[in-house]
Amino acid sequence: MPVALFAFVAFFLLLISAPVFIAILAPTLLTFELFGPPVPTMALAQQMMQGINKFSLLAIPLFLFAADIISRGEIGSRLLALVEANVGHLTGGVAITTAITCALFGAVAGIGQAAIVSIGPIIYPALVRQGYSRGFAAGLILSASTLAMLVPPSVAMILYSLATTSSVGGVFLAGLSAGLVFMLLLTIYCYVYARSRGVGRQPRATWRERLECLRRAGWSLGLPAIIFGGIYAGTFTPTEAASGACVYALIVETIVYRKLGWRDLYDVTAHSAVIIASLLILLTAGSAMAYFLTLQAVPQTIAELMGGTGVGGVLASINIVFLITGMFVDPNSAIIVLTPLFSPIATSLGIDPLQLGAIIVLNVAIGMITPPFGINLFVGVATFKLPYVEVARSLLPFIGIALVALVLISVVPALTTWLPRIVGL
């Protein structure tokens, strides 16, 4: 009865477009008061505070702030020019450039939407001029932008590591491995598409031009070096790497590139503050909900129901639930709410938590570009000024590619665990 009432109220609130944290917190408080165990209501408030009282959580607002700075500066465009100078002459070179640049942008920003609004307006016209259809160009950019959710420093991966108490460094490397699989499949498709349709190539850049692009992008490449090098050399914690990324991005965009002024910094800070506050509120609500559902033994009940299906059945259920959820709510909400329910079941069956993190994040990333309600789908419509139906139709082959990547990392654990194992995580 308590869980049924919780689900009904939460679904109703989501149906009337209530904010996600209200749809989580209101039914939690209601059912706790009506059917909760003999525990003071203050316990919920304590759980809410404990949900955000974690040092490692500081990495999320810092990376979000760094991503906001980067998305309004020149780092993305200089990375794009560097990649284009080196692979633009290949068959499908401009399309391959898009996929690689989105992965690189994810390594300095960690947010998919930032890649769309920062790189999209630059690379979309170039793809169309090269001979690609408008739909293909939009679909490629939207699907490649999801690589930012897999490639470190992914905010989604940090949220997963907090929800499961997994090593942030290990989860980062598992996400990077999954991102490489997805990116490889995208580049193969770009090559086949360009070759089958006779899309022309760009002139091969001279070594002088390549070195010039490398010089111009040198400061941009410093960010991944700080994040990866600092964390895996043991110099920085993820939180310290995030703060270093903020300072570095500020210096590069304001002093070196001189792209951002004081007024721009104010706007960036205000925008980041809103996003960070909304995320922290969501985390507190999710902590309260997880506490209540644990008291109601919901994870144990789900484990009993799914236990007989074996590893394959559990992974299939996780994929379906997270994929559908990612179509309707933002990925951070999906990870915060659902991960505590499914991770104990997966762990009890021997599924590696690092593999599970890559599976969950890729699922919600696919949901973001899946019609009819994928969030990135609407961002792409607004950015490229294209009809919704045209963008949605163009995404179908890319969604198929992403699903192939999902199947591969689901059935072959080594694809996501080999890199963490090499590092010893």
C-alpha positions in Angstrom: 0.0 0.0 0.0 2.7 2.6 0.9 4.7 1.9 -2.2 1.6 1.9 -4.4 0.5 5.3 -3.0 4.0 6.7 -3.5 4.1 5.5 -7.2 0.6 6.9 -7.9 1.3 10.3 -6.4 4.7 10.5 -8.1 3.3 9.6 -11.5 0.4 12.1 -11.1 2.8 14.9 -10.3 5.0 14.1 -13.2 1.9 13.9 -15.4 1.0 17.5 -14.6 4.6 18.6 -15.2 5.5 19.2 -11.6 9.3 19.7 -11.0 11.0 16.3 -10.6 12.2 17.1 -7.1 8.6 17.8 -6.0 7.4 14.6 -7.7 9.9 12.7 -5.6 9.8 14.6 -2.3 6.0 15.1 -1.9 5.0 11.4 -2.2 7.9 10.5 0.0 6.8 12.8 2.8 3.1 11.8 2.4 3.6 8.1 2.5 6.2 8.4 5.3 3.7 10.3 7.5 0.8 7.9 6.7 2.6 4.5 6.6 6.1 5.1 7.7 7.8 3.1 10.5 8.1 4.5 14.0 10.9 6.8 13.1 10.8 10.6 13.6 10.1 12.6 10.5 13.3 14.5 11.3 15.1 11.3 10.1 14.1 12.2 6.6 15.6 15.7 6.9 18.8 14.2 8.2 18.9 11.8 5.2 18.4 14.7 2.9 21.3 16.6 4.4 23.5 13.5 4.4 22.8 13.1 0.7 24.7 16.3 -0.2 27.1 16.4 2.8 29.9 14.6 0.8 33.2 16.1 -0.2 33.3 14.2 -3.5 30.0 15.9 -4.4 31.8 19.2 -4.8 33.2 17.9 -8.0 29.8 18.2 -9.7 29.1 21.9 -9.3 32.7 22.7 -10.1 32.6 20.7 -13.3 29.2 22.2 -14.2 30.7 25.7 -13.8 33.7 24.8 -15.9 31.4 23.4 -18.6 29.4 26.6 -18.7 32.6 28.7 -19.1 33.9 26.4 -21.9 30.5 26.3 -23.8 30.7 30.1 -24.1 34.3 30.4 -25.0 36.7 29.3 -27.8 38.0 26.0 -26.4 35.4 24.0 -28.4 36.0 25.7 -31.7 39.8 25.4 -31.4 39.5 21.7 -30.6 37.3 21.3 -33.7 39.8 23.0 -35.9 42.6 20.7 -34.6 40.7 17.5 -35.3 39.5 18.7 -38.7 43.0 19.5 -39.8 44.1 15.9 -39.0 41.2 13.8 -40.2 39.1 16.1 -42.4 40.8 14.8 -45.6 39.6 11.2 -45.0 36.4 9.8 -46.5 33.7 11.0 -44.2 36.3 13.2 -42.6 34.1 16.1 -41.5 31.6 13.7 -40.0 34.4 11.8 -38.2 35.7 15.1 -37.0 32.3 15.8 -35.4 32.3 12.5 -33.5 35.9 12.9 -32.2 35.5 16.6 -31.3 32.3 15.8 -29.3 34.3 13.2 -27.4 37.1 15.7 -26.8 34.6 18.3 -25.8 33.2 15.8 -23.3 36.7 15.5 -21.8 36.7 19.2 -21.0 33.0 19.8 -20.3 31.2 16.6 -19.3 27.8 17.8 -20.4 26.1 16.8 -23.7 23.9 19.8 -24.2 27.0 22.0 -23.9 28.5 20.2 -26.9 25.3 20.8 -29.0 25.1 24.6 -28.4 28.9 25.2 -28.5 30.1 22.9 -31.4 26.8 22.4 -33.2 26.4 25.8 -34.8 30.0 25.6 -36.1 30.1 22.1 -37.5 26.5 21.8 -38.7 27.0 24.3 -41.7 30.3 22.7 -42.5 28.6 19.2 -42.7 25.9 20.5 -45.0 28.4 22.3 -47.3 30.4 19.2 -47.5 27.3 17.3 -49.0 25.7 15.7 -46.0 21.9 16.0 -45.6 20.5 18.3 -43.0 19.1 15.4 -41.1 22.3 13.4 -41.1 24.2 16.5 -39.8 21.8 17.2 -37.0 21.5 13.5 -36.1 25.2 13.0 -35.9 25.8 16.1 -33.7 23.0 15.1 -31.3 24.1 11.5 -31.0 27.8 12.4 -30.8 27.0 14.9 -28.0 26.0 12.0 -25.8 29.6 11.0 -25.7 30.1 13.8 -23.2 28.1 11.8 -20.7 30.5 8.8 -21.0 33.9 10.5 -21.4 35.3 11.9 -18.1 34.7 14.2 -16.4 31.1 13.1 -16.9 28.7 14.5 -14.3 26.4 11.5 -14.8 29.3 9.2 -13.9 30.0 11.1 -10.8 26.4 10.8 -9.7 26.5 7.1 -10.3 29.7 6.7 -8.3 28.1 8.6 -5.4 24.9 6.5 -5.6 26.9 3.2 -5.5 30.0 4.4 -3.5 32.1 3.2 -6.4 35.6 4.7 -7.2 35.1 7.8 -9.2 38.4 7.1 -11.1 37.3 3.6 -11.9 33.8 4.7 -13.1 35.5 7.4 -15.2 37.7 4.8 -17.0 34.7 2.5 -17.5 32.8 5.3 -19.1 35.8 6.2 -21.3 36.0 2.6 -22.5 32.2 2.6 -23.4 32.6 6.0 -25.0 35.4 4.7 -27.2 33.2 1.8 -28.3 30.4 4.1 -29.2 32.7 6.6 -31.0 34.3 3.8 -33.0 30.9 2.6 -34.2 29.9 6.2 -35.1 33.1 6.8 -37.1 32.5 3.5 -39.0 29.0 4.6 -39.9 30.2 8.0 -41.0 32.8 6.4 -43.3 30.2 4.0 -44.8 27.6 6.8 -45.2 30.1 9.2 -47.0 31.5 6.4 -49.2 28.0 5.1 -50.3 26.8 8.6 -51.1 29.9 10.0 -52.7 30.4 12.8 -50.2 33.5 14.7 -51.1 36.6 15.1 -49.1 38.3 18.2 -47.8 41.8 19.1 -49.0 44.6 17.5 -47.0 46.0 20.0 -44.5 49.7 20.6 -44.7 51.9 19.9 -41.7 52.4 23.6 -41.2 48.6 24.0 -41.0 48.3 21.1 -38.6 51.0 22.5 -36.4 49.3 25.9 -36.4 46.0 24.3 -35.3 47.9 22.4 -32.6 49.5 25.7 -31.4 46.1 27.4 -31.3 44.5 24.5 -29.5 47.4 24.0 -27.1 45.7 25.8 -24.2 42.5 23.8 -24.8 44.3 20.5 -24.6 45.6 21.5 -21.2 42.2 20.8 -19.6 42.1 17.1 -20.3 45.7 16.9 -19.1 44.8 18.5 -15.8 41.8 16.3 -15.3 43.2 12.9 -16.4 46.8 13.5 -15.4 45.9 14.9 -12.0 43.5 12.2 -11.1 45.3 9.1 -12.3 48.8 10.3 -11.3 47.4 10.6 -7.8 48.1 14.3 -7.6 44.5 15.4 -7.5 41.2 14.0 -6.2 38.3 14.4 -8.6 37.1 17.4 -6.6 40.5 19.1 -6.7 40.7 18.3 -10.5 37.3 20.0 -10.9 38.4 23.1 -9.1 41.6 23.2 -11.2 39.5 22.9 -14.3 37.4 25.9 -13.3 40.5 28.1 -12.6 42.2 26.9 -15.8 39.1 27.5 -18.0 38.7 31.0 -16.5 42.3 31.9 -17.2 42.2 30.6 -20.7 38.9 32.1 -21.8 39.4 35.5 -20.1 43.1 36.2 -20.3 44.6 34.0 -23.0 41.7 33.8 -25.6 40.0 37.0 -24.2 36.6 35.6 -25.3 34.8 36.3 -22.0 34.4 39.6 -20.3 33.3 40.5 -16.8 29.7 40.7 -17.9 29.9 37.3 -19.5 31.4 35.8 -16.3 28.4 37.2 -14.3 26.0 35.6 -16.8 27.9 32.3 -16.7 28.0 32.3 -12.9 24.3 33.1 -12.6 23.3 30.4 -15.1 25.5 27.8 -13.4 24.2 28.7 -9.9 20.6 27.9 -11.1 21.6 24.5 -12.5 23.7 23.6 -9.5 21.0 24.6 -7.0 18.4 22.5 -8.9 20.7 19.5 -9.0 21.4 19.7 -5.2 17.7 20.0 -4.4 17.1 16.9 -6.6 19.9 15.0 -4.7 18.3 15.8 -1.3 14.9 14.6 -2.5 16.5 11.5 -4.0 18.2 10.7 -0.7 14.9 11.0 1.2 13.2 8.8 -1.3 16.0 6.2 -1.2 15.8 6.1 2.6 12.0 5.6 2.6 12.1 2.9 0.0 14.8 1.1 1.9 12.7 1.1 5.0 9.9 -0.4 2.9 12.3 -3.1 1.7 11.6 -2.2 -1.9 15.1 -3.1 -3.2 14.8 -6.5 -1.5 11.4 -7.0 -3.1 12.7 -6.1 -6.6 15.7 -8.4 -6.0 13.4 -11.3 -5.2 11.2 -10.7 -8.3 14.2 -10.4 -10.6 16.5 -12.9 -8.9 15.2 -15.8 -10.9 15.8 -14.2 -14.3 19.6 -14.5 -14.0 22.2 -12.0 -15.1 20.8 -11.6 -18.6 17.3 -10.9 -17.4 18.5 -8.4 -14.9 20.6 -6.5 -17.4 17.7 -6.6 -19.9 15.4 -5.1 -17.3 17.9 -2.4 -16.3 18.4 -1.5 -19.9 14.7 -1.2 -20.6 13.9 0.8 -17.4 16.7 3.3 -17.8 16.2 3.7 -21.5 12.5 4.5 -21.1 13.1 6.7 -18.1 15.8 8.7 -20.0 13.2 9.6 -22.6 11.0 11.4 -20.1 13.2 12.9 -17.4 16.7 14.3 -17.4 19.5 11.7 -16.9 20.6 13.0 -13.6 17.2 12.5 -12.1 17.0 9.0 -13.6 20.4 8.0 -12.1 19.7 9.5 -8.7 16.2 7.8 -8.4 16.8 4.4 -10.0 20.4 3.5 -9.3 19.9 2.7 -5.6 17.1 0.3 -6.5 19.0 -1.7 -9.2 22.6 -1.6 -8.2 22.3 -4.0 -5.1 20.5 -6.5 -7.3 23.2 -6.3 -10.0 26.0 -6.5 -7.5 24.4 -9.6 -5.8 24.5 -11.4 -9.2 28.2 -10.6 -9.8 27.8 -7.7 -12.3 30.8 -5.4 -12.0 29.7 -2.0 -10.7 32.0 -0.3 -13.2 30.3 -2.1 -16.1 26.9 -1.3 -14.6 27.8 2.4 -14.5 28.6 2.5 -18.1 25.4 0.6 -19.0 23.2 2.9 -17.0 24.8 6.1 -18.3 24.7 5.0 -21.9 21.0 4.1 -21.5 20.0 7.5 -20.2 22.2 9.1 -22.9 20.3 7.2 -25.6 17.0 8.2 -24.0 18.0 11.8 -24.4 18.0 11.5 -28.2 15.1 9.0 -28.5 11.7 10.3 -29.9 9.3 11.5 -28.9 10.5 13.1 -25.6 14.3 13.0 -25.7 15.7 16.2 -24.1 18.5 16.6 -26.6 16.0 16.2 -29.4 14.3 19.4 -28.5 17.7 21.2 -27.9 18.7 20.2 -31.5 15.4 21.4 -33.0 16.0 24.8 -31.3 19.7 25.0 -32.2 19.5 24.0 -35.8 16.0 25.5 -36.6 14.8 22.3 -38.2 11.4 20.6 -38.0 10.9 18.2 -35.2 9.9 15.3 -37.5 13.0 15.8 -39.7 15.4 15.7 -36.7 13.5 12.7 -35.0 13.6 10.7 -38.2 17.3 11.4 -38.8 18.2 10.2 -35.3 16.8 6.6 -35.9 20.0 5.1 -37.5 22.2 6.8 -34.8 19.9 5.4 -32.1 20.4 2.0 -33.7 24.2 2.4 -33.5 24.0 3.4 -29.9 21.9 0.4 -29.1 24.5 -1.8 -30.7 27.1 -0.2 -28.5 24.8 -0.9 -25.5 24.4 -4.5 -26.4 28.2 -4.9 -26.7 29.1 -3.4 -23.4 26.2 -5.4 -21.7 27.2 -8.8 -23.0 31.0 -8.3 -23.0 32.0 -6.9 -19.6 35.7 -6.7 -20.6 34.9 -3.8 -23.0 34.3 -1.5 -20.0 36.5 -3.1 -17.3 39.8 -3.6 -19.1 41.0 0.0 -18.7 40.2 0.3 -15.0 41.9 -3.1 -14.5 45.0 -1.9 -16.2 45.2 1.1 -13.9 44.4 -1.1 -10.9 40.9 0.4 -10.0 
